[in-house]
């Protein structure tokens, strides 16, 4: 699945390090190195047992294909409110609707390879959900609920299986739940 085709011609919001809008750019151009700093979000969903829902990204993704990551991550589009984008994307990727709370934001930059990368101010949201999950197979290769202690151990022992933004946000997300 390429960024420059069909629905993936989204126009993203370019920001400065303080998350102020400074312009707009096509999604694909934001992710080609040298990457452009843009607004993004990551959603972490837990079930009532305290397990985290993680997903394996589609092998067709340009950045980190086949890597495990948080429940959902994406970008608000030009003219779209962040909270609306989070609700939209969670429904599109996994068929989930639930109450969400923004708990922090952070800036990171990571190159996937010589062509593709990420450069984002990432807003992190959390929620609780116990209902059915209907993944979009074009976006999600696999998903599972995992015990937090098991997840932390696996991320430590196998960091190359996980996306950089997930590894960066994980400890702070978990610390907020204790």
trRosetta pair geometry for C-beta under 8 A, 3 or more apart (Angstrom, degrees):
i j d omega theta_ij theta_ji phi_ij phi_ji
1 5 7.5 -133 -166 57 60 117
1 8 7.0 147 164 -53 94 150
1 58 6.3 37 13 104 124 145
1 60 4.1 85 0 124 77 118
1 61 6.4 -7 59 -82 101 45
1 62 7.9 -104 88 -26 66 79
1 138 5.9 100 -74 178 143 95
1 139 7.8 -38 30 -84 168 54
2 5 4.9 76 71 0 98 110
2 8 6.7 171 103 81 52 154
2 28 7.4 20 161 -102 83 124
2 62 6.6 71 -130 -58 54 115
3 8 4.9 -149 -161 156 36 123
3 26 7.8 119 142 146 110 94
3 27 5.0 -145 -170 108 112 102
3 28 3.5 153 105 -86 123 83
3 31 6.2 170 -63 43 163 133
3 62 5.8 -48 -26 1 102 145
4 8 6.5 -35 -5 101 9 108
4 9 6.6 49 -156 -89 45 78
4 26 7.4 43 -108 155 80 132
4 28 4.4 2 -61 -47 86 158
5 8 5.6 34 60 45 55 115
5 9 7.4 -119 100 -45 5 88
6 9 7.1 -171 90 -9 23 94
7 10 7.4 21 157 -46 62 91
8 27 6.0 -109 174 69 73 142
8 28 7.2 76 139 -52 103 96
9 26 6.3 -44 -162 -144 64 108
9 27 7.1 -173 -155 23 16 106
9 28 7.9 -29 -113 -7 52 108
10 26 7.4 125 81 -155 44 56
10 27 4.5 55 64 -40 89 125
10 75 6.9 146 121 80 143 116
10 77 5.0 -106 -161 -108 107 103
10 78 8.0 167 174 5 74 83
11 24 5.0 26 168 173 110 117
11 25 6.9 164 -155 83 72 17
11 26 6.0 -48 -102 -92 63 47
11 27 7.4 -113 -86 -34 16 74
11 77 6.2 75 63 -165 65 83
11 78 4.1 -18 101 -7 109 126
12 24 6.8 162 79 -155 40 68
12 25 6.0 -25 58 67 89 71
12 26 7.4 53 11 158 86 11
12 27 5.4 105 -29 -91 112 64
12 30 5.1 -20 51 -37 143 156
12 38 4.7 28 138 -167 128 144
12 39 7.1 -173 178 49 93 74
12 75 4.9 -25 -122 155 111 149
12 76 7.8 108 -142 78 68 52
12 77 6.9 -79 -95 -122 45 45
12 78 7.0 175 -149 -44 1 80
13 21 5.6 -65 -171 -117 108 98
13 24 6.3 -35 -106 -104 43 75
13 38 6.1 129 78 -160 51 85
13 39 4.5 -4 77 23 111 118
13 75 7.4 -177 25 177 82 105
13 76 6.1 0 3 83 126 96
13 77 7.8 120 -29 164 91 15
13 78 6.1 149 -70 -91 77 58
14 21 7.1 89 75 -159 58 60
14 22 5.1 -75 111 69 98 85
14 23 4.2 -5 52 69 129 81
14 24 6.1 -144 4 -76 93 19
14 25 5.6 66 -51 0 113 105
14 30 7.5 -158 -85 -107 84 110
14 36 5.7 -48 -117 151 110 119
14 37 6.5 83 -160 83 75 66
14 38 5.3 -58 -101 -96 47 79
15 18 7.8 -135 167 71 102 47
15 19 5.0 -10 -177 -141 143 38
15 20 6.1 138 -155 64 82 35
15 21 6.0 -51 -98 -94 74 36
15 22 6.1 126 -132 8 21 94
15 37 5.8 -94 69 129 70 98
15 38 6.2 112 13 -137 86 27
15 39 5.1 87 -23 -53 132 85
15 121 5.3 -64 83 18 143 134
16 19 7.3 -75 67 -5 61 14
16 20 5.0 -2 34 51 104 93
16 22 5.4 92 -40 -39 86 133
16 37 7.0 68 -123 99 22 141
17 37 7.2 -55 -70 -170 58 162
17 107 5.9 -20 -142 -74 78 165
17 121 7.3 154 -144 -79 35 119
19 39 6.7 80 -147 -99 87 100
19 105 6.7 27 -68 127 146 156
19 121 4.7 -170 -91 146 89 161
21 39 7.9 -36 -91 -28 76 129
24 78 4.8 30 -129 -94 136 127
25 29 5.0 -110 168 86 111 117
25 30 5.2 136 95 -63 118 88
25 36 5.7 49 37 72 161 158
25 38 7.1 -110 50 -84 108 128
26 29 4.6 80 65 11 89 107
26 30 7.1 -155 92 -13 45 86
27 30 5.8 -57 -155 28 32 114
27 31 6.8 8 158 -5 65 112
27 75 6.9 171 -115 49 103 147
28 31 6.2 -76 -157 43 32 100
28 32 6.5 30 154 -27 71 107
28 62 7.9 81 -128 8 80 168
29 32 5.9 -49 -139 26 36 111
29 36 7.0 18 128 8 82 129
30 35 6.5 39 163 -161 54 80
30 36 4.8 -89 -130 56 65 100
30 38 4.8 -8 -152 -16 138 148
30 119 7.5 -140 174 53 81 94
31 35 6.1 1 -132 -119 27 104
31 62 6.5 104 126 97 141 131
31 63 6.0 -110 -166 -40 129 130
31 116 5.6 4 151 -150 98 80
31 117 6.4 178 -168 63 63 44
31 118 6.7 -9 -125 -86 87 52
32 35 7.0 160 72 -89 28 63
32 115 6.2 -42 -139 175 78 74
32 116 6.7 -47 -103 -98 47 52
32 117 7.9 72 -162 29 10 79
33 111 6.0 28 -82 -123 135 109
33 114 6.9 -112 44 168 142 40
33 115 6.3 -168 22 -172 99 19
33 116 7.0 -91 -20 -36 92 4
33 117 5.1 66 -70 9 96 122
35 109 6.8 170 67 -145 129 96
35 111 7.7 -163 -14 -92 122 73
35 117 4.5 -111 -40 87 132 105
35 118 6.4 89 -155 148 166 6
35 119 3.7 156 113 -4 119 119
36 119 6.2 172 82 74 17 129
37 107 7.5 -5 -142 -147 117 113
37 109 7.9 -60 -90 -82 84 105
37 119 4.9 -86 -85 138 53 104
37 120 7.0 159 -152 -94 59 20
37 121 6.7 53 179 -22 99 90
38 75 6.5 2 133 -133 119 133
38 119 6.9 84 14 88 75 78
38 120 6.0 -36 70 -110 67 71
38 121 7.5 -138 106 25 25 79
39 75 6.4 116 94 -150 69 86
39 76 5.9 -23 107 39 122 100
39 82 7.1 -97 161 -97 133 106
39 120 7.2 75 -158 -157 11 84
39 121 5.6 -32 -108 67 57 97
39 123 7.3 12 -171 -11 90 108
40 73 6.7 24 169 -180 111 94
40 74 7.0 -166 -154 110 80 24
40 75 5.0 -52 -107 -91 67 78
40 118 7.8 -5 -36 -163 164 110
40 120 3.9 -15 12 -159 130 136
40 121 6.9 153 28 72 76 44
40 122 4.7 -27 82 -103 103 72
40 123 7.2 -178 93 19 47 72
40 165 7.9 -75 111 -127 142 160
41 73 6.7 -167 96 -144 51 60
41 74 6.5 -10 57 62 86 62
41 75 7.2 151 14 -100 77 29
41 76 7.1 65 -11 -31 117 85
41 82 6.5 131 -60 -166 134 96
41 85 6.7 140 16 102 137 113
41 86 5.3 -81 123 -88 160 97
41 89 7.7 150 71 46 115 146
41 122 6.5 139 -109 -163 22 64
41 123 4.5 -30 -107 66 85 90
41 124 7.3 169 -160 -80 68 26
41 125 6.3 19 -179 -3 115 109
42 70 5.1 73 -179 60 106 150
42 72 7.5 160 -157 89 46 52
42 73 4.5 -10 -106 -102 72 101
42 122 5.4 25 -9 177 106 116
42 123 7.5 176 25 82 65 44
42 124 5.2 -16 67 -110 97 72
42 125 7.2 178 89 28 47 71
42 165 6.0 -170 -69 140 143 122
42 166 7.4 180 -153 -87 143 62
42 169 5.9 169 82 21 153 171
43 70 6.4 167 76 135 45 117
43 71 4.9 -71 103 75 90 110
43 72 4.2 5 47 59 118 95
43 73 6.9 -161 18 -71 71 52
43 86 6.2 132 -71 -160 118 99
43 89 7.8 173 -9 92 133 108
43 90 5.7 -13 42 -85 176 112
43 100 6.7 -54 -130 -130 108 134
43 124 7.9 160 -87 -160 27 52
43 125 4.9 -22 -109 73 72 102
43 126 7.5 153 -162 -91 59 28
43 127 7.0 -13 -168 15 103 107
44 52 6.3 -38 -170 -144 94 110
44 53 8.0 154 -170 53 48 76
44 70 5.0 -71 -86 -155 75 121
44 71 5.8 145 -123 5 25 108
44 124 6.9 13 -3 -173 110 97
44 125 7.2 175 26 90 69 50
44 126 4.9 -24 72 -105 95 78
44 127 7.8 154 85 25 52 61
44 169 7.6 -156 -48 127 129 124
44 173 5.0 75 7 -160 172 148
45 52 7.2 123 80 -157 49 59
45 53 4.4 -12 79 37 102 122
45 71 4.2 81 13 -83 97 162
45 72 7.7 48 -16 4 112 97
45 90 7.9 117 -54 -143 129 123
45 96 6.7 -32 -95 158 163 164
45 98 7.0 102 -127 49 114 144
45 126 7.5 158 -87 -159 33 55
45 127 5.3 -22 -111 72 77 87
45 128 7.1 137 -163 -111 71 18
45 129 5.0 -21 -169 24 124 114
46 50 6.0 -16 -176 -146 125 31
46 51 6.5 150 -155 75 73 36
46 52 5.5 -41 -96 -94 75 56
46 53 7.2 -158 -88 -2 24 82
46 126 7.1 11 -1 -171 103 101
46 127 7.5 -177 29 93 70 39
46 128 5.4 -35 75 -106 83 72
46 129 7.8 129 71 27 36 65
46 177 7.3 108 -43 -120 161 149
47 50 7.3 -47 71 17 66 19
47 51 5.1 1 36 55 105 91
47 53 7.0 98 -36 -47 89 98
47 128 6.9 97 -138 -162 18 77
47 129 6.6 -60 -98 79 63 51
47 130 5.2 95 -150 -94 91 74
47 145 5.5 -5 -6 -130 129 145
48 128 6.5 76 -74 -178 60 120
48 130 5.3 -5 -9 -70 104 129
49 145 7.6 82 60 157 118 140
50 147 7.8 38 100 -136 91 64
50 148 6.4 -65 145 -13 96 119
50 177 7.6 135 -145 161 95 136
51 145 4.0 69 123 169 130 104
51 146 5.9 159 -167 66 100 22
51 147 5.6 -55 -109 -82 92 42
51 148 7.0 -153 -122 -34 41 73
52 70 7.8 -70 173 -133 119 71
52 71 7.6 -125 177 -50 81 96
52 145 6.9 158 78 -151 28 63
52 146 5.8 -30 63 59 81 80
52 148 5.9 91 -12 -87 108 78
52 151 6.1 -13 47 -33 125 167
53 71 4.6 53 93 -99 101 103
53 94 7.9 86 148 -152 140 160
53 129 7.3 -27 -14 63 146 110
53 133 7.4 174 -147 -93 139 146
53 143 6.4 12 -175 180 91 110
53 144 7.5 -175 -142 98 58 26
53 145 5.3 -35 -87 -92 66 71
54 68 5.4 30 155 -177 126 102
54 69 6.6 166 -163 81 88 28
54 70 6.5 -73 -119 -120 72 23
54 71 6.8 -90 -100 -69 29 51
54 143 6.8 179 92 -149 43 66
54 144 6.4 -13 58 62 83 71
54 145 8.0 133 14 -111 70 24
54 146 5.9 -13 12 12 116 121
54 151 7.1 153 -33 -123 141 128
54 166 7.9 70 -134 -149 109 143
55 68 7.2 166 91 -147 31 60
55 69 6.1 -26 67 63 77 78
55 70 7.6 1 26 104 87 27
55 71 6.3 83 -12 -146 105 30
55 72 7.3 55 9 -70 140 52
55 93 7.6 -64 -67 158 175 122
55 94 7.4 -123 -73 -80 139 119
55 135 7.3 152 -128 -120 123 129
55 140 4.9 -69 -165 -134 129 106
55 141 7.7 126 171 42 84 64
55 142 7.0 163 -158 87 59 48
55 143 4.4 -24 -104 -98 77 90
56 66 6.4 -4 176 -157 101 43
56 67 7.1 -178 -149 94 65 21
56 68 5.3 -38 -93 -90 70 66
56 69 7.8 126 -109 16 25 74
56 140 7.1 97 65 -168 58 65
56 141 4.4 -67 103 68 102 103
56 142 4.1 25 30 49 122 90
56 143 7.1 -141 14 -68 72 45
57 61 5.0 -34 157 3 118 151
57 64 5.8 77 44 113 156 88
57 65 5.9 -127 110 -135 108 34
57 66 6.3 -63 74 -11 81 15
57 67 5.4 11 26 53 116 69
57 68 7.7 -159 -3 -87 78 16
57 69 6.0 41 -42 9 104 122
57 139 7.6 -64 -147 171 63 58
57 140 7.3 -67 -120 -113 31 45
57 141 6.5 28 100 4 23 106
57 163 7.3 80 -22 -59 134 123
58 61 5.1 123 71 -30 84 91
58 65 6.4 -51 102 -141 55 86
58 66 7.7 -44 128 -58 20 53
58 137 7.7 100 -101 159 113 46
58 138 6.3 -9 -91 160 158 35
58 139 5.5 -118 -25 -165 122 14
58 140 6.5 -38 -52 -27 84 10
58 141 5.2 148 -102 -48 42 89
59 65 4.7 75 -151 167 37 113
59 66 4.7 36 -97 -58 78 99
59 141 6.1 75 -22 -83 80 139
60 65 6.4 159 36 -128 14 128
60 138 7.2 -54 57 -164 138 66
61 64 6.5 -24 106 75 132 57
61 65 4.2 174 56 -89 83 78
61 66 7.9 -160 38 -10 105 53
62 65 7.3 85 -13 -47 6 104
62 112 7.6 140 136 63 67 160
62 116 5.0 -172 150 -114 98 150
63 112 4.6 -156 -137 -45 74 150
63 116 4.9 -153 -81 153 82 125
63 117 6.9 122 -115 -116 123 10
63 118 6.1 107 -172 -49 157 96
64 67 4.1 -53 176 21 99 138
64 69 7.2 85 128 -54 140 127
64 112 5.9 -125 -43 -114 66 120
64 163 4.8 63 179 -106 166 93
64 164 7.7 -144 -74 3 141 80
66 141 6.5 11 -109 9 58 163
67 161 6.4 153 -145 169 71 42
67 162 6.1 109 178 -144 102 14
67 163 4.9 119 120 -60 135 75
68 161 5.4 20 19 143 109 93
68 162 5.2 -44 75 -99 89 69
68 163 7.3 -136 88 -8 42 80
68 166 7.4 -123 115 93 69 171
69 73 6.4 -71 146 3 136 127
69 162 6.6 130 -84 -159 54 70
69 163 4.1 17 -94 10 110 127
69 165 7.4 33 -145 68 115 93
69 166 4.5 -153 -141 -52 67 138
70 73 6.1 90 64 -46 104 105
70 163 7.9 -83 4 52 75 123
70 165 7.8 -77 6 107 116 96
70 166 5.0 -177 -27 -112 84 98
70 169 7.1 -25 -49 77 141 131
70 170 7.9 -164 -73 -83 103 79
70 173 8.0 142 -110 -43 131 171
71 90 7.4 20 130 -125 115 96
71 94 6.9 -51 176 -21 91 160
71 96 7.8 -48 173 41 127 158
72 89 5.8 149 166 125 127 101
72 90 5.0 -173 34 -100 170 68
72 93 5.0 152 -120 61 109 149
72 94 6.2 -111 -69 -4 117 121
72 96 7.9 -148 -33 49 138 124
73 122 7.7 -18 -146 -144 114 116
73 163 7.8 -131 23 95 157 163
73 165 6.7 115 -133 91 159 143
74 85 6.8 -145 98 162 111 104
74 89 4.2 -151 31 -137 148 157
74 93 7.6 -163 -41 -40 127 132
75 85 7.0 -68 125 178 32 146
76 80 4.6 -158 -174 89 91 103
76 81 6.9 -105 -143 112 141 17
76 82 5.0 -88 -50 -100 145 52
76 84 7.5 83 -128 68 108 82
76 85 3.6 -134 -100 -29 75 159
76 86 8.0 -34 -72 -34 93 67
77 80 4.3 67 56 3 78 130
77 85 6.7 166 6 -103 69 118
80 84 5.6 -127 -177 83 88 117
80 85 5.0 97 131 -63 125 101
80 88 7.8 -56 -169 11 139 149
81 84 4.4 84 65 7 91 108
81 85 7.0 -160 90 -10 45 86
82 85 5.7 -59 -151 34 31 112
82 86 6.5 32 154 -22 66 104
82 102 7.9 35 125 -78 130 141
82 123 6.0 27 -171 45 138 163
83 86 5.7 -49 -149 30 33 113
83 87 6.7 30 154 -14 64 105
83 100 7.7 170 -146 79 82 117
83 102 7.9 -92 -89 -36 88 118
84 87 5.9 -57 -151 39 32 108
84 88 6.1 34 152 -21 67 110
85 88 5.6 -55 -144 38 30 114
85 89 6.0 21 163 -15 67 111
86 89 6.3 -60 -142 39 23 103
86 90 6.3 23 160 -18 61 110
86 100 5.9 -139 134 97 134 163
86 123 7.9 -88 -70 97 125 117
86 125 5.5 68 -153 0 147 163
87 90 6.2 -58 -147 36 25 109
87 91 6.5 21 157 -14 61 111
87 97 7.1 38 -159 -128 89 83
87 100 7.3 -153 -75 16 75 133
88 91 6.1 -72 -160 39 26 108
88 92 6.2 19 153 -17 68 113
89 92 5.4 -53 -140 39 36 112
89 93 5.9 22 165 -11 70 110
90 93 6.4 -58 -136 43 24 101
90 94 6.1 -42 -175 44 60 103
90 96 5.1 -73 159 75 100 96
90 97 7.1 130 105 -90 114 42
90 98 7.8 -98 144 31 150 81
90 100 7.6 -177 -27 -59 159 142
91 94 7.6 -88 -124 61 12 62
91 95 6.4 34 -160 -123 53 25
91 96 6.6 -130 -89 60 46 45
91 97 5.9 24 -86 -68 101 86
92 136 6.1 -7 154 -34 64 148
92 139 7.5 87 129 -15 90 160
93 135 6.9 -20 158 -143 62 68
93 136 5.3 -94 -137 23 35 113
93 139 4.9 -102 -128 109 85 152
93 140 6.0 104 -179 -38 88 116
94 133 5.4 -40 -178 -156 97 92
94 134 6.8 118 170 61 42 50
94 135 5.4 -15 -116 -96 61 64
94 136 7.3 -84 -56 1 33 81
94 140 6.7 75 -83 -39 79 159
94 143 7.1 94 -119 -86 113 166
95 132 7.1 -38 111 111 126 87
95 133 6.3 135 62 -165 103 39
95 134 3.1 36 -1 51 162 97
95 135 7.1 -97 5 -53 102 25
95 136 7.8 150 -35 -40 84 76
96 129 5.5 16 -157 -157 122 166
96 131 7.3 151 -125 68 78 105
96 133 6.4 -10 -63 -115 103 75
98 127 4.5 133 104 160 116 135
98 128 6.5 -144 171 73 143 44
98 129 4.3 -119 -46 -79 155 102
98 131 8.0 180 -67 19 110 113
99 127 5.8 168 86 -134 52 107
99 128 7.6 1 60 40 91 78
100 125 4.5 21 176 173 116 125
100 126 6.9 155 -152 75 70 28
100 127 4.3 -57 -95 -59 66 120
101 125 6.4 154 75 -153 31 74
101 126 5.8 -25 60 59 86 79
101 127 7.0 144 11 -76 71 69
102 105 7.5 -3 -178 -51 113 91
102 123 5.7 -33 -137 175 119 106
102 124 6.9 115 -154 77 66 47
102 125 5.2 -44 -89 -92 57 78
103 124 5.6 -53 56 98 88 99
103 125 7.1 140 3 -117 82 27
103 126 5.6 22 -19 2 130 111
103 172 7.9 166 117 137 116 98
103 173 7.0 113 74 -116 145 65
103 176 5.3 53 -175 -161 145 171
104 124 5.3 4 64 45 71 116
104 172 6.1 -66 47 147 152 135
104 176 7.7 -158 -12 -59 113 144
105 121 6.0 30 166 170 120 86
105 122 6.3 172 -156 86 73 44
105 123 4.6 -29 -98 -99 106 59
105 124 6.5 -180 -91 6 44 78
106 121 7.6 -170 97 -151 25 55
106 122 5.7 -18 62 58 72 94
106 124 7.3 23 9 -22 94 117
106 168 6.5 -153 104 140 147 121
106 169 6.7 -172 32 -89 134 86
106 172 7.8 132 -39 33 138 161
107 120 7.0 -169 -142 99 56 45
107 121 5.0 -26 -93 -99 83 68
107 122 7.4 155 -97 12 28 77
108 118 7.1 19 103 112 93 111
108 119 7.9 -140 103 -132 48 36
108 120 6.3 -3 58 58 75 81
108 122 6.6 -13 23 1 101 124
108 164 6.6 -172 151 129 139 110
108 165 5.9 172 63 -100 146 77
108 168 5.4 -140 -79 -26 152 178
109 117 7.2 27 -176 158 76 122
109 118 6.7 -174 -144 97 40 66
109 119 4.5 16 -114 -111 91 77
109 120 7.8 158 -84 17 52 56
110 117 6.1 -168 99 -160 48 91
110 118 5.1 11 53 52 85 100
110 164 4.0 139 -81 56 168 164
110 165 7.4 -134 12 -44 137 74
111 114 7.6 35 172 -93 126 24
111 116 7.5 130 -164 94 63 46
111 117 4.0 -45 -113 -97 54 126
112 115 7.9 -39 73 70 98 66
112 116 4.4 -21 52 96 122 98
112 117 5.5 -165 5 -89 75 51
112 118 7.4 79 -36 -12 95 85
113 116 5.7 40 41 41 86 85
113 117 7.9 -147 40 -60 43 77
118 164 7.1 -175 50 61 133 120
118 165 6.8 -79 125 -43 161 116
120 165 7.1 -5 59 -96 132 134
122 165 5.7 153 -89 -152 169 126
122 169 7.0 -98 112 -65 134 131
124 169 5.4 167 -98 -152 139 134
124 172 7.5 110 62 97 169 116
124 173 6.3 -125 171 -82 139 101
126 173 6.4 149 -78 -153 121 99
126 176 7.2 -171 -14 98 156 132
126 177 7.6 -161 -163 -70 160 105
133 143 6.3 -115 143 92 150 147
135 139 7.2 -140 -179 72 87 92
135 140 3.9 -98 -167 75 123 137
135 143 5.7 173 -68 -7 138 129
136 139 4.4 42 87 23 107 111
136 140 6.0 101 61 14 61 97
137 140 6.7 -75 -108 64 28 71
137 141 7.8 66 -157 -103 63 36
140 143 5.8 -3 177 -45 130 107
146 150 5.7 -120 174 83 97 114
146 151 4.8 111 115 -65 123 105
147 150 4.3 78 70 11 97 110
147 151 6.7 -168 89 -12 47 87
148 151 5.5 -55 -146 36 31 114
148 152 6.3 33 157 -20 66 103
148 174 6.1 135 -165 -123 129 120
149 152 5.9 -50 -146 34 31 110
149 153 6.5 30 154 -17 62 107
150 153 5.8 -59 -152 38 30 112
150 154 6.3 26 153 -17 66 109
151 154 5.8 -58 -146 38 30 108
151 155 6.2 30 157 -19 66 105
151 170 7.8 -150 134 -155 115 132
152 155 5.9 -53 -145 35 29 111
152 156 6.4 29 154 -18 62 108
152 170 7.4 162 -101 150 76 129
152 174 7.3 28 -75 -71 119 171
153 156 5.8 -59 -152 37 29 111
153 157 6.1 11 158 -5 67 114
154 157 5.9 -63 -137 48 30 101
154 158 5.5 -29 179 38 71 109
154 161 7.4 -52 156 60 102 139
155 158 7.1 -74 -115 65 16 68
155 159 6.1 51 177 -99 60 65
155 162 5.5 -2 -123 -9 88 159
155 166 8.0 -137 -119 124 128 103
155 167 6.1 163 -168 -112 120 87
155 170 6.4 -121 -121 71 175 176
156 159 7.1 0 -139 -58 14 91
158 161 4.6 19 139 2 110 120
158 162 7.6 110 109 -12 80 95
159 162 6.1 -73 -161 40 47 104
159 167 6.3 51 -150 -108 97 147
162 166 5.1 -114 175 83 105 127
162 167 5.3 118 110 -55 124 98
163 166 4.5 91 64 5 89 108
163 167 7.1 -163 90 -6 47 86
164 167 5.8 -57 -147 38 34 109
164 168 6.2 33 155 -21 67 109
165 168 5.5 -55 -146 37 33 114
165 169 6.1 17 162 -8 68 113
166 169 6.3 -68 -143 45 25 98
166 170 6.0 43 160 -51 64 103
167 170 6.0 -35 -139 3 26 120
169 172 5.9 -77 -163 50 51 105
169 173 5.5 50 148 -28 87 111
170 173 5.8 -62 -148 35 27 110
170 174 6.2 17 161 -13 66 110
171 174 5.8 -60 -147 41 29 107
171 175 6.1 33 155 -24 66 107
172 175 5.5 -48 -141 34 32 114
172 176 6.6 35 156 -21 61 104
173 176 6.0 -61 -160 33 28 112
173 177 7.1 20 148 -16 62 109
174 177 5.7 -61 -154 34 39 110
174 178 7.0 45 151 -35 68 99
175 178 6.0 -46 -154 14 37 115
